[in-house]
Amino acid sequence: MTLIPKNLKKLKIHFKDPLFKNSYFILLILGSISIFGLVFLVIVTRYYSPEDVGFAAALQSISQLISAFSALGLNYGIIRFFAQRDDRNEMVKSSFFLVGVFSILLSVFILMTLQYWSPGLISLRENSFLIVSFIILTVLFSVFTLQGNVFYAARVMKLSFVQYLIFVLIRLPLPIFFVSFGVLGIILSWTVAVTIAFFIGHVWLIPKVLPRYTLGLKMNVRILREILPFSFGNYISAVLEILPMLILPVFIVNILEVKDAAYFLVAWAITAVTIQIPGAVATSLFAEGSSNQEIEFRSNLKKSVKFIMFLLIPTILFLLIFGDTVLSLFGQTYSEHATRLLGFFMMGCIPLAINQIYFTIKRVQLDVQPLIVVNLLIAVIVISGSYVLMKMIGLIGVGIAWSLGQGTAAVIVSISLLKRYRTSGSLISKI
């Protein structure tokens, strides 16, 4: 199938293909989140100082890091086993409960030990309202994210789109109303929006894919024991995958200046829009691969690679050429301090796409060990490289380290896939 349908009939076939249809929905979801996130950032950077934006960026990164740790890989477990189980309601409810409890414990632990690993953020503990808002945000965001994976697993992507659209639209104007609160105003904007979206999703959207689902707290240990082995391997891999970009704002605050975290946040937010392309297609491929036979997965794999490159390369070229103009939307100071950083982020996007496809193949094969190894390699290179390079050349060192980490991993997984192709005639073994 060609990537560009040449007539109406082929266009209809293209959109009926589950791989492409779900990819578009996921792109719509992730793209909307990222684009509305950029608009949110434009508002925040216009109304708040770089210091407030930088401090809030560090807090938000910590919140997302806790959410990632709290997920325990159940986001992947739900997608992988949803179609195979009759006790989906209990599986989903048990996953929500476990993730919620774990995120509370982690949030409290992080706040109690803040002075040991991020002295630059210790003032957080001086504001009780900020503490409460931070904990609510972290806990609800953890479960809210898991809700989206339920819709992915059920292959009803439009409900996930509705869920996230509610969140981003509610969040958008709130920084203006909360501007007098400073850093707290930015965090409150996230907290209020995710609270409303969480309850709407739980009461209205989840029952659409789980008809007998009811609101309540319940944990079935037997079910969790059955899905956690696969989930936990993906958990380690997923945490390692996102760890660098969540921990780096804290590094930046401690090594450079608080305002540098704001410049990093804006450059990474734009990059996040770009990398949603391979992320969306890889998620769709994973959902299809978890339901389809091996031959169909092979076909979808080829289509996925072509589709990713078809969308990704023009996006990268656009941002390499017009990146400074895009950054100027946030203010001239962001264009001056983040353009080169954005350029280095763009250089790592194609290697990242290669890695994402490799990870999807391994997840469908239930082989999570290579994911852990590769993501550990990337995390070590990005975190250690950023630490060293920031001290030598400043903020741009983060971009260099990130591209180096993604590029190194892409070379390794490409060699691995080519060796498999030469020995078996296929990039993947039997699923």
C-alpha positions as CSV (number, residue, x, y, z in Angstrom):
1,M,0.0,0.0,0.0
2,T,1.4,3.4,-0.9
3,L,1.7,6.0,1.8
4,I,-0.1,8.7,-0.4
5,P,-3.5,7.4,-1.7
6,K,-3.9,8.4,-5.3
7,N,-7.7,8.4,-5.4
8,L,-10.8,8.4,-3.1
9,K,-11.1,4.6,-3.1
10,K,-7.5,4.1,-2.0
11,L,-7.9,6.9,0.5
12,K,-10.8,5.0,2.1
13,I,-8.8,1.8,2.2
14,H,-5.9,3.7,3.8
15,F,-8.1,5.0,6.6
16,K,-9.8,1.6,7.2
17,D,-6.4,0.0,7.7
18,P,-6.3,-0.5,11.5
19,L,-2.6,0.3,11.7
20,F,-3.0,3.7,10.0
21,K,-6.4,4.5,11.5
22,N,-5.1,3.9,15.0
23,S,-1.9,5.7,14.3
24,Y,-3.8,8.8,13.2
25,F,-5.9,8.7,16.3
26,I,-2.9,8.3,18.5
27,L,-1.1,11.1,16.6
28,L,-4.2,13.2,17.0
29,I,-4.1,12.5,20.8
30,L,-0.4,13.0,21.3
31,G,-0.2,15.8,18.8
32,S,-3.1,17.6,20.5
33,I,-1.4,17.2,23.9
34,S,1.9,18.5,22.5
35,I,0.4,21.4,20.5
36,F,-1.9,22.5,23.3
37,G,1.1,22.0,25.6
38,L,3.1,24.4,23.5
39,V,0.2,27.0,23.6
40,F,0.0,26.5,27.4
41,L,3.8,27.2,27.5
42,V,3.4,30.3,25.4
43,I,0.8,31.6,27.9
44,V,3.0,30.6,30.9
45,T,6.2,32.1,29.5
46,R,4.3,35.4,28.7
47,Y,2.8,35.7,32.2
48,Y,5.4,34.2,34.4
49,S,9.1,34.8,34.9
50,P,11.7,32.4,33.5
51,E,12.6,31.6,37.2
52,D,9.0,30.6,37.9
53,V,8.7,28.6,34.7
54,G,12.0,26.8,35.4
55,F,11.0,25.9,39.0
56,A,7.6,24.7,37.8
57,A,9.3,22.7,35.0
58,A,11.5,20.9,37.5
59,L,8.5,20.1,39.7
60,Q,6.5,18.9,36.8
61,S,9.4,16.6,35.7
62,I,9.5,15.1,39.2
63,S,5.7,14.6,39.1
64,Q,6.0,12.8,35.8
65,L,9.0,10.8,37.0
66,I,7.0,9.6,40.0
67,S,4.1,8.7,37.7
68,A,6.4,6.7,35.5
69,F,7.8,4.8,38.5
70,S,4.2,4.3,39.9
71,A,3.0,2.7,36.6
72,L,4.9,-0.5,37.3
73,G,4.6,-1.3,33.6
74,L,0.9,-2.0,33.9
75,N,0.3,0.5,31.0
76,Y,2.0,-2.1,28.8
77,G,0.5,-5.1,30.6
78,I,-3.1,-3.8,30.0
79,I,-2.5,-3.3,26.3
80,R,-0.8,-6.7,25.9
81,F,-3.4,-8.8,27.8
82,F,-6.6,-6.9,27.4
83,A,-7.9,-8.8,24.4
84,Q,-7.0,-12.2,26.0
85,R,-8.7,-11.9,29.3
86,D,-12.4,-12.2,30.4
87,D,-11.7,-10.5,33.8
88,R,-10.8,-7.1,32.2
89,N,-12.8,-5.1,34.7
90,E,-10.9,-6.5,37.7
91,M,-7.6,-6.2,35.8
92,V,-8.2,-2.5,35.1
93,K,-9.5,-1.7,38.6
94,S,-6.7,-3.6,40.3
95,S,-4.1,-1.7,38.2
96,F,-5.7,1.7,39.0
97,F,-5.6,0.9,42.7
98,L,-2.0,-0.4,42.8
99,V,-0.7,2.6,40.8
100,G,-2.6,5.1,42.9
101,V,-1.3,3.7,46.2
102,F,2.3,3.5,44.9
103,S,2.2,7.1,43.6
104,I,1.1,8.4,47.0
105,L,4.0,6.5,48.8
106,L,6.5,7.8,46.2
107,S,5.3,11.4,46.4
108,V,5.6,11.4,50.2
109,F,9.1,9.8,50.0
110,I,10.3,12.3,47.4
111,L,9.2,15.3,49.5
112,M,10.8,13.9,52.6
113,T,14.2,13.4,51.0
114,L,14.2,16.5,48.7
115,Q,17.1,18.1,50.5
116,Y,19.4,15.2,49.6
117,W,19.0,15.1,45.9
118,S,17.7,18.5,44.8
119,P,18.6,21.3,47.3
120,G,17.6,23.8,44.6
121,L,14.0,22.8,45.1
122,I,13.9,22.7,48.9
123,S,11.7,25.8,49.0
124,L,8.9,23.6,47.8
125,R,8.5,22.4,51.4
126,E,7.9,25.9,52.6
127,N,4.5,26.2,50.8
128,S,1.9,23.8,52.1
129,F,-0.5,24.6,49.2
130,L,2.2,23.8,46.7
131,I,2.9,20.5,48.5
132,V,-0.8,19.4,48.5
133,S,-1.2,20.5,44.8
134,F,1.9,18.6,43.8
135,I,0.8,15.3,45.5
136,I,-2.8,15.5,44.1
137,L,-1.3,16.2,40.6
138,T,1.1,13.3,40.8
139,V,-1.4,10.7,42.0
140,L,-4.2,11.6,39.7
141,F,-1.9,12.1,36.7
142,S,-0.5,8.5,37.3
143,V,-4.0,6.9,37.1
144,F,-5.2,9.3,34.4
145,T,-2.3,8.2,32.2
146,L,-3.2,4.6,32.8
147,Q,-6.8,5.3,31.8
148,G,-5.6,6.3,28.3
149,N,-3.9,2.9,28.0
150,V,-7.2,1.1,28.6
151,F,-8.6,2.9,25.5
152,Y,-5.5,1.9,23.5
153,A,-6.0,-1.7,24.6
154,A,-9.6,-1.7,23.6
155,R,-8.6,-0.1,20.3
156,V,-11.1,2.7,20.8
157,M,-8.6,5.5,20.3
158,K,-11.3,8.2,20.0
159,L,-12.1,7.9,23.7
160,S,-8.5,8.5,24.7
161,F,-8.6,11.6,22.4
162,V,-11.7,12.9,24.2
163,Q,-10.1,12.2,27.6
164,Y,-6.9,14.2,26.8
165,L,-8.8,16.9,24.9
166,I,-10.8,17.6,28.1
167,F,-7.6,17.8,30.0
168,V,-5.7,20.2,27.7
169,L,-8.6,22.5,27.1
170,I,-9.4,22.9,30.7
171,R,-5.8,23.6,31.5
172,L,-5.2,26.2,28.8
173,P,-6.7,29.3,30.4
174,L,-5.9,28.5,34.0
175,P,-2.4,30.1,34.2
176,I,-3.9,33.5,33.5
177,F,-6.4,33.1,36.4
178,F,-3.7,31.8,38.8
179,V,-0.9,34.2,37.8
180,S,-0.8,36.0,41.1
181,F,0.2,32.7,42.8
182,G,3.6,32.5,40.9
183,V,5.0,28.9,40.7
184,L,1.9,27.6,42.5
185,G,-0.3,29.0,39.8
186,I,1.4,26.9,37.1
187,I,1.2,23.7,39.2
188,L,-2.5,24.5,40.1
189,S,-3.3,24.8,36.4
190,W,-2.1,21.2,35.9
191,T,-3.8,19.9,39.1
192,V,-7.2,21.4,38.5
193,A,-7.3,20.2,34.8
194,V,-6.1,16.6,35.6
195,T,-8.6,16.3,38.5
196,I,-11.6,17.2,36.3
197,A,-10.4,15.0,33.4
198,F,-9.7,12.1,35.7
199,F,-13.2,12.0,37.1
200,I,-14.8,12.4,33.7
201,G,-12.8,9.6,32.4
202,H,-13.5,7.3,35.3
203,V,-17.2,7.9,35.5
204,W,-18.1,8.4,31.8
205,L,-15.5,7.1,29.4
206,I,-14.1,3.9,31.0
207,P,-17.6,2.3,31.2
208,K,-17.9,2.7,27.4
209,V,-15.2,0.0,26.9
210,L,-15.9,-1.9,30.1
211,P,-19.7,-2.0,30.4
212,R,-19.9,-3.4,33.9
213,Y,-17.2,-1.2,35.3
214,T,-18.1,0.7,38.4
215,L,-16.3,3.4,40.5
216,G,-14.5,1.9,43.5
217,L,-11.3,0.7,45.1
218,K,-10.4,-3.0,44.6
219,M,-7.2,-5.0,44.0
220,N,-7.2,-8.6,42.8
221,V,-3.8,-10.0,43.8
222,R,-4.1,-13.1,41.6
223,I,-4.6,-11.0,38.4
224,L,-1.7,-8.7,39.2
225,R,0.5,-11.7,39.8
226,E,-0.4,-13.0,36.3
227,I,0.3,-9.8,34.4
228,L,3.1,-8.2,36.5
229,P,6.0,-10.3,35.3
230,F,5.6,-9.0,31.7
231,S,4.6,-5.5,33.0
232,F,7.5,-5.2,35.3
233,G,10.1,-5.8,32.6
234,N,8.5,-3.1,30.6
235,Y,8.3,-1.0,33.7
236,I,12.1,-1.0,34.1
237,S,12.5,-0.3,30.4
238,A,10.0,2.6,30.4
239,V,11.4,4.2,33.5
240,L,14.9,4.1,31.9
241,E,13.5,5.5,28.7
242,I,12.0,8.6,30.1
243,L,14.3,9.0,33.1
244,P,16.9,11.3,31.4
245,M,14.4,13.9,30.2
246,L,12.6,14.0,33.5
247,I,15.7,14.2,35.7
248,L,17.5,16.7,33.5
249,P,15.5,19.8,34.6
250,V,16.6,19.0,38.2
251,F,20.2,18.7,37.0
252,I,19.9,22.0,35.2
253,V,18.6,23.8,38.2
254,N,21.4,22.5,40.4
255,I,24.3,22.9,37.8
256,L,23.3,26.0,35.8
257,E,20.5,28.4,36.6
258,V,16.7,28.1,37.2
259,K,15.9,30.0,34.0
260,D,18.0,27.5,32.0
261,A,15.4,24.8,33.0
262,A,12.8,27.0,31.3
263,Y,14.8,27.2,28.1
264,F,15.3,23.4,28.2
265,L,11.5,22.9,28.8
266,V,10.5,24.9,25.7
267,A,13.0,23.2,23.4
268,W,12.0,19.8,24.7
269,A,8.3,20.6,24.4
270,I,8.8,21.3,20.7
271,T,10.9,18.1,20.3
272,A,8.1,16.2,22.1
273,V,5.7,17.1,19.3
274,T,8.1,15.7,16.8
275,I,8.8,12.4,18.6
276,Q,5.1,11.8,18.9
277,I,5.2,10.6,15.3
278,P,7.3,7.4,15.9
279,G,5.6,7.0,19.4
280,A,2.1,7.0,17.9
281,V,2.8,4.6,15.1
282,A,4.8,2.3,17.4
283,T,1.9,2.2,19.9
284,S,-0.5,1.4,17.1
285,L,1.8,-1.3,15.8
286,F,2.1,-2.8,19.4
287,A,-1.7,-2.8,19.8
288,E,-2.1,-4.5,16.4
289,G,0.8,-6.9,17.0
290,S,-0.8,-8.0,20.3
291,S,-4.0,-9.1,18.5
292,N,-2.7,-10.2,15.0
293,Q,-0.9,-13.1,13.6
294,E,2.8,-13.1,12.7
295,I,2.4,-12.6,8.9
296,E,0.1,-9.6,9.4
297,F,2.6,-8.1,12.0
298,R,5.4,-8.4,9.5
299,S,3.4,-6.5,6.9
300,N,2.4,-3.8,9.5
301,L,6.0,-3.5,10.6
302,K,7.1,-2.5,7.0
303,K,4.2,-0.1,6.7
304,S,5.1,1.5,10.0
305,V,8.7,2.2,9.2
306,K,7.7,3.9,5.9
307,F,4.9,5.8,7.5
308,I,7.2,7.1,10.3
309,M,9.9,8.3,8.0
310,F,7.3,9.9,5.6
311,L,6.0,12.1,8.4
312,L,9.2,12.5,10.5
313,I,11.8,13.7,8.1
314,P,9.8,16.8,6.8
315,T,9.0,17.8,10.4
316,I,12.7,17.6,11.4
317,L,13.8,19.6,8.4
318,F,11.2,22.3,9.1
319,L,12.3,22.7,12.7
320,L,16.0,22.7,11.7
321,I,15.3,25.6,9.3
322,F,12.6,27.5,11.2
323,G,13.4,26.5,14.8
324,D,14.4,30.0,15.9
325,T,11.2,31.4,14.6
326,V,9.1,28.9,16.4
327,L,11.0,29.5,19.6
328,S,10.5,33.3,19.3
329,L,6.7,32.6,19.9
330,F,7.7,32.1,23.5
331,G,9.7,35.2,23.7
332,Q,13.0,36.5,22.1
333,T,15.0,35.2,25.1
334,Y,13.9,31.6,24.4
335,S,14.9,31.9,20.7
336,E,18.4,33.2,21.8
337,H,19.1,30.5,24.3
338,A,17.3,27.4,23.0
339,T,17.7,27.3,19.2
340,R,20.9,25.4,19.1
341,L,19.6,23.0,21.8
342,L,16.5,22.4,19.7
343,G,18.8,21.6,16.7
344,F,20.7,18.9,18.5
345,F,17.4,17.4,19.7
346,M,16.2,17.2,16.1
347,M,19.4,15.3,15.2
348,G,18.4,12.5,17.6
349,C,14.9,12.0,16.4
350,I,15.5,9.5,13.6
351,P,17.7,7.3,15.8
352,L,14.9,7.5,18.4
353,A,12.4,6.3,15.8
354,I,14.7,3.3,15.0
355,N,14.8,2.5,18.7
356,Q,11.0,2.8,19.1
357,I,10.4,0.3,16.3
358,Y,12.9,-2.2,17.8
359,F,11.2,-1.8,21.2
360,T,7.8,-2.6,19.7
361,I,9.1,-5.8,18.0
362,K,10.5,-7.0,21.3
363,R,7.3,-6.1,23.3
364,V,5.2,-8.1,20.8
365,Q,7.6,-11.0,21.2
366,L,7.3,-10.7,25.1
367,D,11.1,-10.3,25.1
368,V,11.7,-7.3,27.4
369,Q,15.3,-7.9,28.4
370,P,16.8,-6.1,25.3
371,L,14.6,-3.1,26.1
372,I,16.0,-2.8,29.5
373,V,19.6,-3.1,28.3
374,V,19.2,-0.6,25.4
375,N,17.3,2.0,27.5
376,L,19.9,1.6,30.3
377,L,22.6,2.4,27.8
378,I,20.7,5.5,26.5
379,A,20.0,6.7,30.1
380,V,23.7,6.3,31.1
381,I,25.0,8.2,28.1
382,V,22.4,11.0,28.3
383,I,22.5,11.6,32.0
384,S,26.3,11.3,32.5
385,G,27.0,13.1,29.2
386,S,24.7,16.0,30.1
387,Y,26.3,16.3,33.5
388,V,29.8,16.5,32.1
389,L,28.9,18.6,29.0
390,M,26.7,21.1,31.0
391,K,29.7,22.0,33.2
392,M,31.9,22.4,30.1
393,I,29.7,24.1,27.5
394,G,26.4,24.9,29.2
395,L,22.8,24.0,28.3
396,I,23.6,22.8,24.7
397,G,25.5,19.9,26.2
398,V,22.1,18.3,27.1
399,G,21.2,18.2,23.4
400,I,24.5,16.7,22.4
401,A,24.3,14.0,25.0
402,W,20.7,13.1,24.1
403,S,21.5,12.8,20.4
404,L,24.6,10.8,21.2
405,G,22.6,8.4,23.5
406,Q,19.9,7.8,20.9
407,G,22.4,7.5,18.0
408,T,24.6,4.9,19.9
409,A,21.5,2.8,20.7
410,A,20.2,3.0,17.1
411,V,23.5,1.7,15.7
412,I,23.5,-1.2,18.1
413,V,19.9,-2.3,17.5
414,S,20.3,-1.8,13.7
415,I,23.3,-4.2,13.8
416,S,21.2,-6.7,15.8
417,L,18.3,-6.5,13.4
418,L,20.6,-6.8,10.3
419,K,22.3,-9.9,11.8
420,R,18.9,-11.5,12.4
421,Y,17.8,-10.7,8.8
422,R,21.0,-12.2,7.4
423,T,20.6,-15.4,9.3
424,S,16.8,-15.9,9.1
425,G,15.7,-13.7,6.2
426,S,13.4,-11.7,8.5
427,L,13.8,-8.9,11.0
428,I,11.6,-10.7,13.5
429,S,11.5,-14.3,14.7
430,K,8.2,-16.2,15.3
431,I,5.8,-14.3,17.6
